[in-house]
Amino acid sequence: MKKALLILVAVIGFGICVNAQVRITFYAFGPGFWGVVGSGAVAKKDTGHASFELEGYGMYGFGPASDNWFGGPGRVSEDSRYRSQATLTFTTTLTSAQASAVRRVADQWRSNPPTYNLGSTDCVSFVMRIADTAGLKYHHTTTQSPRAFVQTLQHNN
């Protein structure tokens, strides 16, 4: 009897672990679109940013490793400093399998970040890749602002 009860508890426990739900939140902050001014320089006070936070993993975003916004090295970094600055968020739950896939993609970007190019390979393209991996729906636009991206996540999921 004791053995049967232990097996039942183990099976139920395994089922709970396999079907666990993990929260993911996408963040946007700033006035909306990134601040590219006429000369091609980035007005930092006008910039926006997009990042994501996966429960039990952390909060990450992608940006330039230096001040080179057009063709310089990129960097995925821990982004919790932006949580309190977020002007728009979207939270949903993932299965443990989806969360594992998101972690793998984020780890790939962290270990081998692409070249940063504002408007093509930037913070929005990073969180788009995370959303794709999570199976979320959104309106695909390559030059989307962080705020517009999070809004489209809200409207489509």
TALINDA-V86255 format. One record per residue. RES is the residue in one small letter. PHI is phi in degrees with one decimal (NA if undefined). NEAR is the number of other ideal C-beta (glycine too) atoms within 12 Angstrom. D_CENTER is the distance of its C-alpha to the mean C-alpha in whole Angstrom. Layout:
# TALINDA-V86255
res->(RES/RES)
phi->(PHI/PHI)
near->(NEAR/NEAR)
d_center->(D_CENTER/D_CENTER)
This chain:
# TALINDA-V86255
res->(m/k/k/a/l/l/i/l/v/a/v/i/g/f/g/i/c/v/n/a/q/v/r/i/t/f/y/a/f/g/p/g/f/w/g/v/v/g/s/g/a/v/a/k/k/d/t/g/h/a/s/f/e/l/e/g/y/g/m/y/g/f/g/p/a/s/d/n/w/f/g/g/p/g/r/v/s/e/d/s/r/y/r/s/q/a/t/l/t/f/t/t/t/l/t/s/a/q/a/s/a/v/r/r/v/a/d/q/w/r/s/n/p/p/t/y/n/l/g/s/t/d/c/v/s/f/v/m/r/i/a/d/t/a/g/l/k/y/h/h/t/t/t/q/s/p/r/a/f/v/q/t/l/q/h/n/n)
phi->(NA/-61.3/-63.6/-63.2/-65.5/-63.4/-64.5/-61.7/-62.4/-63.9/-65.7/-63.4/-60.1/-63.7/-62.2/-66.2/-65.3/-64.8/-97.6/-61.0/-102.4/-122.3/-77.3/-128.3/-126.5/-105.8/-120.5/-133.9/-139.7/101.8/-73.1/136.8/-90.6/-65.7/-92.8/-85.8/-99.6/-49.3/-78.1/92.4/-75.6/-98.6/-83.3/-59.0/-67.1/-102.2/-74.3/-117.2/-155.5/-123.2/-152.4/-136.9/-131.9/-110.3/-51.7/82.4/-120.5/131.7/-117.1/-135.0/-142.1/-117.5/-154.8/-71.7/-73.9/-134.8/-85.2/-88.0/-85.8/-131.5/99.1/-93.9/-63.4/-98.8/-152.6/-92.3/-134.3/-65.9/-119.7/-62.2/-63.1/-87.3/-54.5/-74.3/-93.1/-60.7/-101.6/-155.5/-135.6/-138.9/-122.5/-146.7/-113.6/-120.3/-73.9/-63.5/-67.0/-63.7/-62.7/-62.6/-64.7/-61.8/-59.5/-61.8/-64.8/-61.3/-63.9/-63.0/-64.8/-67.7/-82.1/-143.1/-68.2/-74.2/-65.3/-86.1/-138.6/-58.3/100.2/-135.1/-126.6/-139.7/-60.8/-69.9/-64.2/-64.6/-71.2/-62.3/-63.5/-64.6/-62.6/-58.0/-62.1/-78.1/79.9/-85.3/-103.8/-160.5/-80.9/-80.7/-142.4/-73.3/-107.9/-81.2/-76.2/-55.2/-63.4/-63.1/-64.2/-64.4/-61.9/-69.0/-63.1/-59.6/-78.3/-108.9/-130.5)
near->(7/8/9/10/11/12/13/14/14/14/14/14/14/14/13/13/15/14/17/20/19/26/25/39/37/46/38/39/29/32/20/23/27/38/24/22/15/8/9/14/18/28/19/18/12/18/33/38/44/49/42/52/32/36/22/17/28/23/32/38/43/38/40/30/18/14/16/19/30/23/20/21/21/30/26/35/25/20/35/19/16/32/23/12/23/29/21/30/30/34/24/31/21/32/20/25/19/28/30/21/25/39/27/20/29/36/20/19/31/23/12/14/28/25/22/33/26/36/23/22/28/42/46/46/33/39/49/35/32/45/38/20/27/36/21/32/17/29/20/19/17/17/20/30/33/45/31/29/44/40/24/28/37/23/15/17/21)
d_center->(48/46/44/43/42/40/39/38/35/34/33/32/30/28/27/25/23/23/22/20/17/14/12/8/7/6/8/10/13/16/19/17/17/17/21/23/26/29/30/27/26/23/24/21/22/21/18/14/11/7/5/3/6/8/12/14/11/10/8/6/7/9/12/16/18/21/22/22/20/21/21/21/19/15/14/10/11/11/10/12/15/13/12/16/16/13/15/13/11/11/11/12/13/13/16/16/16/13/11/13/12/9/10/12/10/8/12/13/11/12/16/16/14/16/18/16/17/17/17/16/14/12/9/9/9/7/4/7/8/5/7/10/10/10/13/11/14/13/16/15/16/16/17/15/14/11/13/14/11/10/14/14/12/14/17/16/15)
